[in-house]
Amino acid sequence: MFGDYSIGDLGAIFAMQGFAGLILFSVYVLMALGLAIIFGQMGVINMAHGEFMILGAYVTWMTSNFFQSFLPGLFGGYFFVAMILAFLASGALGMLVEWGLIRHLYRRPLDTLLATWGLSLILQQAYRSIFGAREVGVELPQWMLGSKQVTDSIEVPINGIFVMCLTVLITICVAYIMYKSRWGRQVRAVVQNRVMAGAVGINTEKVDRYTFGLGCGIAGIAGSAFTMIGSTGPTAGQLYIVDTFLVVVFGGAASLLGTIASAFTISQTQSTLEFFLSGSMAKVITLLAIVAILMLRPQGLFALKVRR
């Protein structure tokens, strides 16, 4: 298999494959951060998480068209505006869903699974009715096109570098919110002992609503990033929901560090195996390996100790 390649060529190929794994890692982290907050912190199985992500993608697409039509001189910076709007749109819809649906189903995980699965079907049909069944794509600003020459034989796409930088920034912001801010301490208090948190004056219903909105808002930002690597359609979110849940469960519920470690392990394993095997076989082997590890360690890579 490697007879036609020199050592230098093999090194370049593996470096490119490793960078492709880092891009996949960034996408997994962006998608899984919101779900880790909702599933890990609240215990809600949100099967509509992919649809919140696609809402962010559609908002990015509409923002791109608006800037092209009315503000062409500012088109180079539309993506930053689109990310803010995607976060606000997905977060607002998430808070509305929590108020109208999810708050009635706490401590009933199977019911939340069925309810959010039904919600995902409703949102898919709504997207199909509003935006059409055909997939759409955004036009990237000129500065995001092309690639950066690292060595004579290694090039990395600029939009991939941007996605990785965005992932690092969002992860730092989420870590600060969850572990350093007053609101983050309230969230962790509600997770560890809801009754006691309410007894000391924490508005647990408000914490739940904002937490669900934050998780959905981060999914919207992931949707914005998704437009740079794929086209957007009404059912595109369902293609990633299984991988996202896999990342969260394998890393350990309610563990930010576990989510990051899990996303890195899965993405690099899958990317490396794709060099030797087909994409479908790489995914199957990765899934089997994760299932085997979860059988030995069902709590995931990192487990949070919670008072019962």
Backbone bond lengths (Angstrom), bond angles and torsions (degrees), N, CA, C in turn:
res aa  C-N    CA-C-N  psi(-1)  N-CA   C-N-CA  omega(-1)  CA-C   N-CA-C  phi
1 M - - - 1.482 - - 1.521 111.96 -
2 F 1.351 118.01 -36.12 1.452 121.88 -175.80 1.520 112.57 -103.72
3 G 1.334 118.09 9.70 1.453 120.46 -174.43 1.505 113.72 -65.78
4 D 1.329 118.57 -29.20 1.460 122.17 -177.16 1.516 112.70 -87.70
5 Y 1.323 118.32 1.49 1.461 121.34 -176.84 1.525 110.27 -114.58
6 S 1.343 115.24 142.77 1.453 120.33 172.32 1.522 109.05 -82.26
7 I 1.331 116.13 169.92 1.467 119.92 178.86 1.522 110.63 -62.27
8 G 1.333 116.06 -37.56 1.458 119.47 178.23 1.517 112.40 -64.48
9 D 1.342 116.08 -41.65 1.466 119.78 178.51 1.527 111.00 -63.87
10 L 1.339 115.61 -42.05 1.470 119.00 179.00 1.531 111.10 -63.18
11 G 1.327 115.71 -40.31 1.459 119.18 178.38 1.516 111.49 -62.47
12 A 1.335 116.66 -40.92 1.458 120.45 178.67 1.524 111.23 -66.03
13 I 1.331 116.44 -40.62 1.466 120.87 -179.79 1.526 110.17 -63.83
14 F 1.340 116.15 -45.80 1.460 118.96 179.80 1.530 111.49 -66.20
15 A 1.340 116.70 -34.76 1.464 119.83 177.43 1.527 110.54 -64.98
16 M 1.337 116.90 -43.81 1.460 120.71 177.71 1.525 110.99 -63.85
17 Q 1.342 115.20 -39.25 1.466 118.76 179.21 1.529 110.31 -66.78
18 G 1.316 116.23 -38.37 1.465 119.97 177.55 1.518 111.51 -64.85
19 F 1.339 116.69 -38.29 1.471 119.36 177.91 1.519 110.50 -68.31
20 A 1.338 116.99 -37.73 1.470 119.75 175.28 1.526 109.95 -60.78
21 G 1.347 116.13 -37.64 1.457 119.82 176.21 1.516 111.68 -65.14
22 L 1.335 118.23 -34.70 1.460 120.93 178.40 1.532 111.21 -68.31
23 I 1.335 116.90 -37.23 1.463 119.87 175.86 1.525 109.99 -64.15
24 L 1.342 116.30 -44.86 1.463 120.22 176.92 1.521 110.63 -62.07
25 F 1.331 116.58 -38.97 1.462 121.44 176.43 1.529 111.03 -59.89
26 S 1.325 116.70 -42.83 1.461 120.76 -179.67 1.520 111.30 -63.36
27 V 1.330 116.52 -43.02 1.461 120.35 179.20 1.524 110.26 -64.47
28 Y 1.342 116.89 -43.68 1.466 120.61 178.96 1.530 111.29 -60.25
29 V 1.342 116.27 -43.21 1.464 119.33 -178.16 1.530 110.54 -64.87
30 L 1.345 116.76 -45.41 1.455 119.68 179.74 1.524 111.47 -60.23
31 M 1.338 115.94 -41.21 1.456 119.63 -179.96 1.514 111.45 -70.94
32 A 1.331 116.99 -38.37 1.458 120.92 -172.72 1.519 113.38 -82.51
33 L 1.333 118.63 -23.17 1.467 120.01 -178.55 1.524 111.06 -58.98
34 G 1.340 115.69 -48.95 1.460 118.96 179.85 1.513 112.26 -62.89
35 L 1.335 115.65 -41.19 1.465 119.40 -179.42 1.525 110.87 -69.62
36 A 1.326 117.45 -34.79 1.463 120.42 177.82 1.525 110.92 -63.50
37 I 1.335 116.72 -35.63 1.460 120.00 177.29 1.524 110.46 -68.25
38 I 1.349 116.22 -45.76 1.468 120.47 -176.33 1.527 111.19 -71.97
39 F 1.324 116.77 -48.81 1.463 120.64 -176.39 1.522 111.26 -78.97
40 G 1.334 115.94 -44.93 1.460 119.27 -176.56 1.514 112.98 -72.21
41 Q 1.344 116.90 -44.57 1.456 119.90 -175.74 1.524 112.61 -83.45
42 M 1.348 117.10 -32.48 1.459 119.87 -172.57 1.525 113.35 -110.77
43 G 1.337 117.77 -14.97 1.457 120.75 -179.10 1.512 113.56 73.28
44 V 1.339 117.08 19.13 1.465 121.71 -179.41 1.527 109.18 -97.20
45 I 1.326 116.50 124.42 1.461 121.18 177.44 1.527 107.13 -86.45
46 N 1.322 115.90 98.35 1.469 121.08 -173.72 1.530 110.11 -94.33
47 M 1.327 116.68 93.47 1.455 121.29 179.11 1.526 112.52 -74.48
48 A 1.334 117.35 -8.86 1.468 121.27 177.77 1.525 111.92 -95.37
49 H 1.332 118.09 11.70 1.456 121.01 -177.64 1.531 111.14 -59.58
50 G 1.330 116.78 -39.32 1.464 120.13 178.46 1.513 112.46 -62.44
51 E 1.334 117.42 -33.57 1.464 120.41 179.90 1.526 111.60 -72.57
52 F 1.343 117.65 -31.05 1.464 119.28 173.38 1.530 109.74 -67.37
53 M 1.323 116.03 -36.33 1.460 120.22 176.34 1.524 110.61 -63.62
54 I 1.334 117.04 -44.34 1.457 120.77 -178.97 1.526 111.30 -67.90
55 L 1.338 118.06 -30.44 1.456 119.99 173.85 1.527 110.18 -59.75
56 G 1.340 116.23 -42.91 1.460 119.76 175.91 1.515 112.10 -62.03
57 A 1.334 117.17 -37.09 1.462 120.98 178.29 1.527 110.85 -66.11
58 Y 1.332 116.73 -41.93 1.467 120.02 179.28 1.534 110.80 -67.42
59 V 1.329 117.24 -37.76 1.463 120.37 176.68 1.532 109.79 -62.04
60 T 1.332 116.83 -40.74 1.463 121.13 177.11 1.517 110.82 -63.06
61 W 1.324 117.23 -42.25 1.469 121.60 178.23 1.529 111.18 -62.61
62 M 1.331 117.85 -43.89 1.462 120.98 178.84 1.533 111.29 -66.07
63 T 1.339 116.69 -39.00 1.462 120.37 177.76 1.520 111.00 -63.73
64 S 1.339 116.07 -40.70 1.468 120.88 177.52 1.522 110.63 -60.45
65 N 1.323 117.16 -45.65 1.467 120.47 179.91 1.526 111.27 -65.68
66 F 1.338 116.97 -38.36 1.464 120.47 179.39 1.529 110.56 -62.80
67 F 1.335 116.97 -46.77 1.464 119.70 -179.10 1.520 111.08 -66.47
68 Q 1.347 117.36 -37.07 1.459 119.68 177.58 1.523 111.77 -63.19
69 S 1.319 117.05 -37.18 1.463 120.96 -175.10 1.524 113.09 -84.58
70 F 1.333 117.64 -39.86 1.459 120.44 -170.53 1.528 114.03 -114.91
71 L 1.328 118.50 -25.66 1.465 121.12 -178.64 1.530 110.69 -131.54
72 P 1.323 117.89 58.37 1.480 119.11 -176.05 1.524 113.34 -62.68
73 G 1.331 116.82 -27.39 1.462 119.01 179.81 1.516 113.33 -69.76
74 L 1.334 117.03 -20.70 1.468 121.67 -179.38 1.525 111.74 -107.36
75 F 1.335 116.57 14.84 1.454 120.01 -175.01 1.530 112.19 -61.20
76 G 1.313 117.60 -29.93 1.463 120.57 -177.91 1.514 113.71 -62.82
77 G 1.335 117.28 -21.68 1.464 119.49 -178.73 1.506 114.42 -111.33
78 Y 1.346 116.50 11.58 1.468 118.72 -175.13 1.523 112.18 -63.74
79 F 1.331 118.10 -28.97 1.453 120.49 -173.24 1.522 111.52 -64.39
80 F 1.317 117.41 -34.40 1.461 120.24 179.79 1.537 110.40 -69.27
81 V 1.331 116.13 -38.90 1.468 120.14 175.18 1.530 109.59 -64.76
82 A 1.343 116.06 -41.53 1.467 120.65 -178.19 1.525 111.34 -62.70
83 M 1.327 118.11 -38.59 1.464 120.15 179.70 1.525 111.46 -64.72
84 I 1.332 116.56 -40.68 1.467 119.78 178.59 1.525 110.23 -64.72
85 L 1.336 116.67 -45.21 1.464 120.36 179.73 1.528 111.19 -65.47
86 A 1.336 117.17 -37.61 1.468 120.48 178.58 1.522 110.78 -64.65
87 F 1.328 117.07 -41.00 1.462 120.83 177.64 1.526 110.75 -62.89
88 L 1.326 116.64 -44.99 1.461 120.35 -178.06 1.526 111.46 -67.09
89 A 1.341 116.98 -42.76 1.467 120.37 -178.26 1.522 111.25 -65.84
90 S 1.332 116.96 -48.98 1.465 120.21 -179.06 1.522 110.98 -67.95
91 G 1.337 117.16 -39.23 1.455 120.18 178.50 1.516 112.39 -64.88
92 A 1.342 117.26 -41.78 1.462 120.86 179.06 1.523 110.99 -64.94
93 L 1.334 117.18 -43.07 1.457 119.89 177.25 1.527 110.81 -63.78
94 G 1.327 116.36 -38.38 1.460 119.99 178.21 1.516 112.33 -62.74
95 M 1.327 117.11 -42.86 1.460 120.02 178.70 1.526 111.14 -65.59
96 L 1.339 116.39 -36.57 1.463 120.04 177.04 1.528 111.00 -65.36
97 V 1.334 116.60 -41.60 1.464 120.99 178.52 1.521 110.65 -65.05
98 E 1.342 117.00 -40.51 1.469 119.91 179.10 1.517 110.69 -63.14
99 W 1.341 116.94 -40.98 1.460 120.61 -179.05 1.531 111.60 -70.15
100 G 1.322 116.67 -41.15 1.453 119.55 -174.57 1.514 115.23 -87.21
101 L 1.356 116.96 -21.60 1.471 118.95 -172.72 1.526 113.36 -131.86
102 I 1.322 116.58 -57.21 1.463 120.84 -167.67 1.521 112.42 -66.97
103 R 1.333 117.71 -37.51 1.474 119.55 -175.47 1.526 112.67 -63.23
104 H 1.318 117.10 -18.93 1.457 120.34 178.18 1.535 112.55 -86.29
105 L 1.338 116.13 -5.54 1.466 119.37 -171.98 1.525 113.19 -121.61
106 Y 1.331 118.79 13.38 1.466 120.10 178.30 1.529 110.21 -62.37
107 R 1.334 114.45 146.40 1.470 123.73 -177.34 1.535 111.51 68.69
108 R 1.314 117.02 14.40 1.473 121.72 175.54 1.519 107.99 -131.02
109 P 1.351 117.33 72.41 1.467 120.65 -171.56 1.520 114.37 -60.26
110 L 1.326 118.01 -37.44 1.457 119.33 179.46 1.523 110.90 -66.65
111 D 1.332 116.80 -35.92 1.459 119.74 177.42 1.531 111.17 -67.42
112 T 1.341 117.05 -38.31 1.466 118.90 177.32 1.523 110.46 -65.92
113 L 1.336 117.06 -35.54 1.468 120.18 177.31 1.525 110.59 -60.94
114 L 1.334 116.49 -49.08 1.460 120.42 -178.76 1.527 111.11 -66.54
115 A 1.331 116.63 -41.96 1.461 119.96 -177.97 1.529 111.47 -65.35
116 T 1.331 117.17 -44.53 1.464 119.39 -179.13 1.519 111.64 -73.19
117 W 1.337 117.55 -28.15 1.472 119.70 173.36 1.524 109.96 -64.61
118 G 1.334 116.67 -43.75 1.463 120.09 174.86 1.518 111.52 -62.24
119 L 1.351 116.30 -39.76 1.461 120.10 177.66 1.522 111.10 -62.12
120 S 1.340 116.83 -38.85 1.465 119.54 179.10 1.527 111.10 -62.10
121 L 1.332 117.38 -39.39 1.465 120.62 177.73 1.527 111.07 -65.27
122 I 1.340 116.25 -39.97 1.462 120.33 178.31 1.527 110.69 -63.54
123 L 1.343 116.53 -44.74 1.464 120.12 -179.55 1.519 111.42 -66.26
124 Q 1.331 117.28 -38.37 1.466 119.74 177.31 1.522 111.13 -59.99
125 Q 1.332 116.00 -45.16 1.461 119.37 179.33 1.523 111.39 -66.83
126 A 1.327 116.26 -35.94 1.469 119.50 177.48 1.526 110.66 -64.10
127 Y 1.332 117.29 -44.21 1.462 120.53 177.28 1.527 110.69 -61.61
128 R 1.332 115.43 -40.91 1.471 119.61 -179.46 1.530 110.69 -64.25
129 S 1.311 116.79 -38.06 1.466 120.89 -179.15 1.527 111.51 -73.60
130 I 1.317 117.30 -36.35 1.469 121.08 -175.73 1.523 111.86 -84.16
131 F 1.341 116.88 -47.66 1.460 120.71 -172.87 1.529 113.58 -102.98
132 G 1.335 117.44 -9.93 1.452 119.90 -178.03 1.514 111.83 94.87
133 A 1.331 115.75 162.60 1.460 120.52 -176.39 1.526 112.67 -81.38
134 R 1.324 117.36 -20.34 1.473 120.02 -177.38 1.519 110.74 -75.63
135 E 1.332 115.11 148.11 1.458 120.16 177.60 1.521 110.12 -74.53
136 V 1.317 115.63 147.41 1.465 121.84 179.60 1.528 108.78 -123.21
137 G 1.311 115.61 158.09 1.456 121.04 178.92 1.514 110.16 -136.71
138 V 1.302 116.83 152.11 1.466 121.37 179.74 1.520 109.49 -96.66
139 E 1.315 114.66 154.50 1.465 120.55 174.16 1.518 108.45 -93.92
140 L 1.319 116.05 121.80 1.459 120.16 -176.97 1.523 110.70 -76.94
141 P 1.337 117.08 149.89 1.476 119.47 173.59 1.523 111.03 -61.48
142 Q 1.305 116.08 157.92 1.458 120.80 -175.44 1.522 112.05 -59.77
143 W 1.340 116.98 -34.28 1.463 119.33 -175.51 1.523 112.57 -73.54
144 M 1.353 117.80 -13.48 1.459 121.05 177.53 1.525 112.98 -91.10
145 L 1.326 117.12 -8.91 1.458 120.60 -177.44 1.519 110.77 -85.50
146 G 1.327 115.31 160.46 1.453 120.53 177.21 1.518 112.75 85.35
147 S 1.314 114.84 -167.89 1.466 120.95 -177.47 1.520 109.95 -142.02
148 K 1.331 114.28 162.26 1.463 120.68 179.68 1.521 109.10 -105.04
149 Q 1.309 116.15 129.57 1.463 121.70 -179.00 1.527 109.26 -81.09
150 V 1.334 115.98 111.61 1.460 120.52 178.90 1.528 110.29 -86.42
151 T 1.328 116.53 -50.66 1.456 123.04 173.24 1.526 107.67 -133.04
152 D 1.337 116.28 -175.38 1.459 119.84 -179.94 1.526 112.32 -62.14
153 S 1.319 117.51 -27.70 1.464 120.58 -175.18 1.528 113.67 -117.08
154 I 1.340 118.15 1.28 1.465 121.01 -176.97 1.523 109.24 -121.88
155 E 1.320 116.10 123.47 1.453 122.85 174.69 1.526 109.11 -125.41
156 V 1.316 116.94 140.31 1.466 120.41 178.60 1.527 107.82 -122.26
157 P 1.343 118.37 134.30 1.461 120.76 -179.56 1.523 111.59 -67.38
158 I 1.329 115.17 140.56 1.463 120.28 -177.70 1.526 111.26 -66.27
159 N 1.333 116.71 -38.25 1.471 117.72 179.87 1.526 111.56 -66.24
160 G 1.351 117.30 -29.37 1.463 120.23 174.73 1.520 111.44 -66.79
161 I 1.331 116.77 -40.53 1.465 120.40 176.79 1.527 110.21 -62.85
162 F 1.338 116.10 -40.33 1.466 120.32 179.85 1.525 110.58 -63.64
163 V 1.339 117.68 -42.79 1.465 121.16 179.59 1.527 110.19 -61.46
164 M 1.336 117.38 -42.15 1.464 120.26 179.71 1.527 111.32 -65.22
165 C 1.335 117.43 -42.30 1.469 120.00 178.36 1.518 110.54 -64.48
166 L 1.344 116.48 -40.12 1.458 120.56 177.67 1.522 110.81 -62.23
167 T 1.326 116.96 -41.25 1.461 121.38 179.52 1.531 111.30 -62.04
168 V 1.327 116.29 -44.33 1.465 120.42 178.64 1.533 110.42 -60.69
169 L 1.336 116.84 -45.19 1.461 121.29 -178.92 1.532 111.27 -63.03
170 I 1.336 117.15 -47.23 1.467 120.73 -178.98 1.526 110.47 -64.27
171 T 1.331 117.30 -40.10 1.468 120.80 179.94 1.520 111.36 -63.14
172 I 1.336 116.51 -42.81 1.468 120.54 177.92 1.528 110.52 -62.60
173 C 1.335 116.37 -42.60 1.473 120.10 179.91 1.522 110.95 -63.82
174 V 1.340 117.29 -43.88 1.468 120.55 179.98 1.530 110.15 -64.92
175 A 1.342 117.06 -42.37 1.466 120.25 179.00 1.523 110.84 -61.27
176 Y 1.333 116.51 -40.73 1.474 119.19 179.08 1.524 110.41 -65.34
177 I 1.337 116.10 -44.95 1.472 119.79 -178.62 1.526 111.19 -61.94
178 M 1.335 116.32 -43.48 1.457 119.74 -173.74 1.523 113.44 -79.00
179 Y 1.343 118.15 -28.29 1.468 119.53 -171.91 1.527 114.51 -117.35
180 K 1.330 117.85 -12.46 1.464 119.24 -176.99 1.528 113.61 -119.77
181 S 1.326 116.91 -24.22 1.459 119.06 -175.82 1.536 111.24 -86.94
182 R 1.331 115.51 161.84 1.463 121.16 178.52 1.528 110.10 -64.40
183 W 1.321 116.58 -41.38 1.467 119.84 179.66 1.526 111.21 -64.18
184 G 1.338 117.41 -37.79 1.453 120.81 177.60 1.516 112.23 -63.01
185 R 1.333 116.48 -38.12 1.467 119.67 176.71 1.526 110.61 -65.10
186 Q 1.320 116.33 -36.36 1.463 119.26 177.01 1.529 110.89 -65.93
187 V 1.320 116.88 -40.29 1.467 120.40 178.40 1.520 110.49 -60.97
188 R 1.323 116.66 -46.72 1.464 119.90 -178.71 1.526 111.45 -67.74
189 A 1.340 116.54 -32.04 1.460 119.25 176.61 1.524 111.07 -66.61
190 V 1.323 117.01 -41.09 1.463 121.03 178.31 1.516 110.52 -64.71
191 V 1.341 117.02 -38.73 1.466 120.65 179.36 1.524 110.91 -64.31
192 Q 1.336 116.91 -44.03 1.453 120.42 -174.17 1.526 112.30 -75.67
193 N 1.344 117.42 -37.31 1.463 119.39 -179.83 1.526 108.16 -158.64
194 R 1.331 116.16 92.78 1.463 121.61 -174.99 1.533 111.71 -63.03
195 V 1.334 117.23 -43.28 1.466 120.87 -177.53 1.521 110.54 -62.88
196 M 1.332 116.85 -46.89 1.456 120.20 -179.47 1.524 111.47 -66.73
197 A 1.346 117.46 -36.89 1.465 120.88 178.14 1.528 110.24 -62.08
198 G 1.335 116.90 -42.14 1.449 119.88 176.59 1.510 112.79 -66.27
199 A 1.337 115.77 -33.62 1.466 120.23 -178.36 1.523 112.17 -67.97
200 V 1.337 117.83 -29.49 1.468 120.74 -179.01 1.526 111.86 -91.68
201 G 1.326 117.33 7.06 1.461 119.58 171.95 1.508 116.36 105.81
202 I 1.322 118.94 3.65 1.466 121.06 178.41 1.524 109.15 -78.24
203 N 1.315 116.58 130.09 1.464 122.11 177.44 1.528 108.11 -78.81
204 T 1.328 116.35 92.98 1.462 120.24 -172.65 1.526 111.85 -65.87
205 E 1.342 117.80 -33.71 1.455 120.08 179.06 1.533 111.10 -65.61
206 K 1.322 116.62 -41.01 1.463 121.00 177.82 1.519 110.91 -66.22
207 V 1.324 116.91 -40.80 1.465 120.72 177.39 1.522 110.30 -61.77
208 D 1.329 117.07 -44.35 1.468 120.66 178.62 1.527 111.40 -59.29
209 R 1.342 116.18 -45.23 1.472 120.12 -176.43 1.517 110.89 -64.74
210 Y 1.322 117.00 -45.60 1.459 120.05 -179.29 1.530 111.35 -68.99
211 T 1.322 116.23 -34.43 1.467 119.42 178.52 1.528 110.63 -65.71
212 F 1.324 116.61 -45.24 1.462 120.09 177.95 1.529 110.27 -63.84
213 G 1.330 117.09 -40.83 1.457 120.08 177.98 1.520 112.62 -63.76
214 L 1.359 116.74 -39.85 1.461 119.93 177.96 1.523 110.88 -62.99
215 G 1.345 117.06 -44.95 1.464 120.06 179.33 1.515 112.06 -60.92
216 C 1.333 117.08 -42.12 1.469 120.56 179.21 1.528 110.76 -70.13
217 G 1.339 117.32 -35.82 1.460 120.32 177.59 1.521 112.37 -63.04
218 I 1.338 116.32 -41.04 1.469 119.92 177.04 1.526 110.03 -64.49
219 A 1.338 116.85 -35.88 1.472 119.99 174.98 1.522 110.07 -61.52
220 G 1.334 118.20 -36.86 1.456 120.98 176.51 1.519 112.28 -62.79
221 I 1.344 117.24 -40.66 1.466 120.46 176.24 1.529 110.09 -63.95
222 A 1.339 116.33 -39.78 1.464 119.73 175.65 1.523 110.83 -60.01
223 G 1.342 116.99 -36.53 1.458 120.28 176.62 1.518 111.83 -63.73
224 S 1.329 117.49 -38.70 1.466 120.64 176.51 1.527 110.38 -60.98
225 A 1.331 116.32 -45.68 1.463 119.99 178.38 1.525 111.25 -65.16
226 F 1.336 115.93 -33.53 1.467 120.89 -179.21 1.526 111.43 -61.29
227 T 1.342 118.03 -31.74 1.466 120.40 -178.32 1.526 112.27 -64.49
228 M 1.333 117.19 -19.42 1.467 119.58 -178.93 1.520 112.77 -82.16
229 I 1.340 116.85 -15.34 1.471 119.13 -176.32 1.521 112.58 -122.02
230 G 1.324 118.19 -4.14 1.454 119.81 -178.91 1.518 111.16 -162.48
231 S 1.327 116.46 166.20 1.458 121.48 178.15 1.528 109.88 -85.54
232 T 1.322 114.93 159.82 1.465 121.81 -174.84 1.521 110.30 -108.94
233 G 1.329 116.58 129.25 1.458 122.76 177.08 1.506 110.53 -140.04
234 P 1.324 118.74 168.23 1.471 121.30 -177.00 1.525 113.76 -59.31
235 T 1.328 118.28 -31.15 1.467 121.00 -176.32 1.528 112.85 -108.66
236 A 1.323 117.74 10.53 1.471 120.18 -175.91 1.520 112.09 -63.50
237 G 1.322 118.19 -29.49 1.459 120.58 -178.65 1.513 113.48 -65.39
238 Q 1.331 117.79 -29.11 1.458 120.76 -179.08 1.521 112.43 -68.91
239 L 1.337 117.03 -19.05 1.458 120.27 179.92 1.524 111.58 -71.23
240 Y 1.330 117.72 -18.10 1.459 121.31 -172.85 1.521 113.53 -117.49
241 I 1.319 118.24 -8.21 1.454 119.55 -174.50 1.526 111.79 -65.36
242 V 1.343 117.72 -37.60 1.467 120.23 -179.75 1.527 110.43 -66.29
243 D 1.343 116.75 -45.73 1.466 119.93 178.64 1.526 111.11 -61.65
244 T 1.325 116.88 -37.33 1.460 120.38 -179.23 1.525 111.31 -66.58
245 F 1.327 117.16 -45.90 1.464 120.06 176.43 1.524 110.67 -62.04
246 L 1.326 116.56 -37.29 1.459 121.12 179.78 1.527 110.22 -61.47
247 V 1.322 116.92 -43.84 1.462 121.27 179.26 1.523 110.66 -61.30
248 V 1.342 116.86 -45.46 1.471 120.93 -176.84 1.523 111.38 -67.14
249 V 1.327 116.99 -46.39 1.469 120.78 -177.62 1.522 110.68 -67.71
250 F 1.325 117.77 -41.75 1.461 121.09 -179.36 1.525 111.05 -66.67
251 G 1.334 117.24 -35.88 1.460 119.58 -179.95 1.509 113.26 -76.09
252 G 1.331 116.64 -25.68 1.461 120.49 -176.92 1.510 109.98 110.09
253 A 1.319 116.93 123.20 1.454 121.35 -177.87 1.524 110.57 -61.00
254 A 1.327 116.00 141.49 1.478 124.28 177.16 1.520 113.02 69.57
255 S 1.340 118.18 16.22 1.461 120.84 -179.97 1.518 109.27 -117.74
256 L 1.339 116.78 111.21 1.459 121.21 177.77 1.522 110.64 -66.31
257 L 1.327 116.67 -43.36 1.456 120.28 178.29 1.527 110.63 -62.95
258 G 1.329 116.94 -39.02 1.453 120.64 178.36 1.514 112.01 -64.08
259 T 1.325 117.44 -38.65 1.465 121.42 177.85 1.522 110.58 -62.01
260 I 1.331 117.10 -44.09 1.466 121.11 -179.91 1.526 110.63 -66.17
261 A 1.341 116.77 -46.45 1.463 120.36 179.85 1.522 111.43 -63.07
262 S 1.329 116.39 -40.54 1.457 121.21 179.63 1.525 111.04 -64.96
263 A 1.345 117.15 -45.61 1.464 120.85 179.50 1.523 111.19 -61.19
264 F 1.356 116.85 -41.18 1.464 120.03 179.80 1.526 110.92 -66.36
265 T 1.333 117.00 -44.12 1.467 120.63 -178.79 1.522 111.22 -63.21
266 I 1.322 116.78 -47.22 1.462 120.56 -177.13 1.526 111.07 -67.01
267 S 1.335 117.15 -44.89 1.466 120.01 -176.80 1.524 111.96 -65.87
268 Q 1.336 117.47 -43.76 1.456 119.55 -178.80 1.529 111.60 -69.68
269 T 1.336 116.60 -38.01 1.467 119.59 177.26 1.519 110.55 -63.27
270 Q 1.312 116.44 -47.36 1.460 120.62 -178.66 1.525 111.25 -65.13
271 S 1.333 117.23 -42.44 1.465 120.60 -179.55 1.523 111.36 -65.59
272 T 1.328 117.44 -39.62 1.462 120.79 179.09 1.523 111.55 -67.55
273 L 1.332 116.64 -43.17 1.463 120.05 179.50 1.523 112.25 -65.60
274 E 1.333 117.19 -30.50 1.469 120.29 178.98 1.519 111.87 -65.80
275 F 1.340 116.92 -21.55 1.464 119.58 176.42 1.525 111.01 -70.11
276 F 1.331 116.53 -32.71 1.464 120.82 -177.68 1.531 112.31 -97.49
277 L 1.337 117.64 -29.58 1.457 121.73 -173.62 1.524 109.61 -125.79
278 S 1.318 116.50 179.89 1.455 120.61 174.42 1.531 109.60 -74.50
279 G 1.340 115.76 163.85 1.462 119.89 -178.96 1.512 113.04 -61.82
280 S 1.341 116.95 -39.43 1.464 120.19 -179.01 1.522 111.58 -68.41
281 M 1.339 117.03 -40.43 1.464 120.06 178.57 1.524 111.11 -67.44
282 A 1.327 116.74 -37.52 1.472 119.96 177.46 1.517 110.67 -61.82
283 K 1.329 116.98 -40.97 1.464 120.78 179.47 1.523 111.14 -67.13
284 V 1.357 116.48 -39.96 1.465 120.54 -179.79 1.530 110.42 -64.36
285 I 1.323 117.56 -45.78 1.462 120.98 -178.98 1.525 110.39 -64.96
286 T 1.333 116.60 -41.53 1.466 120.15 177.41 1.527 110.88 -60.53
287 L 1.330 116.13 -44.09 1.467 120.51 179.67 1.522 111.46 -63.11
288 L 1.325 117.67 -43.52 1.457 121.03 179.63 1.527 111.29 -63.29
289 A 1.320 116.45 -39.78 1.464 120.24 178.94 1.533 110.64 -64.31
290 I 1.335 116.99 -41.08 1.461 120.66 179.44 1.514 110.73 -66.06
291 V 1.338 116.71 -43.38 1.468 120.33 178.38 1.522 110.61 -59.82
292 A 1.337 116.85 -42.15 1.458 120.58 179.50 1.525 111.37 -62.88
293 I 1.342 116.81 -41.54 1.470 120.37 179.64 1.523 110.67 -67.53
294 L 1.348 116.96 -39.54 1.464 120.27 -179.95 1.527 111.57 -68.05
295 M 1.325 117.41 -27.55 1.464 119.54 175.02 1.525 111.01 -65.97
296 L 1.338 116.12 -34.22 1.460 120.44 179.11 1.532 111.49 -84.48
297 R 1.340 115.77 -31.14 1.466 120.26 -177.97 1.528 108.46 -136.63
298 P 1.325 117.65 78.03 1.472 121.05 -173.73 1.524 114.44 -64.07
299 Q 1.328 118.70 -19.96 1.457 120.78 -179.83 1.518 112.24 -79.40
300 G 1.341 118.58 -4.58 1.451 121.87 -179.75 1.516 112.42 91.34
301 L 1.331 115.39 -176.91 1.457 120.11 -177.37 1.526 111.88 -65.41
302 F 1.324 116.44 -41.79 1.458 121.22 -179.32 1.523 107.72 -127.44
303 A 1.307 117.59 127.51 1.460 121.35 -178.39 1.532 109.45 -115.03
304 L 1.320 115.42 138.87 1.464 121.20 177.15 1.515 108.80 -96.68
305 K 1.338 116.60 129.35 1.452 120.77 177.75 1.529 109.18 -79.65
306 V 1.315 116.23 119.76 1.461 122.55 -177.33 1.514 109.89 -118.81
307 R 1.328 116.59 135.45 1.454 120.99 177.05 1.537 109.57 -75.27
308 R 1.287 116.20 137.36 1.455 121.29 178.56 1.528 110.18 -107.09
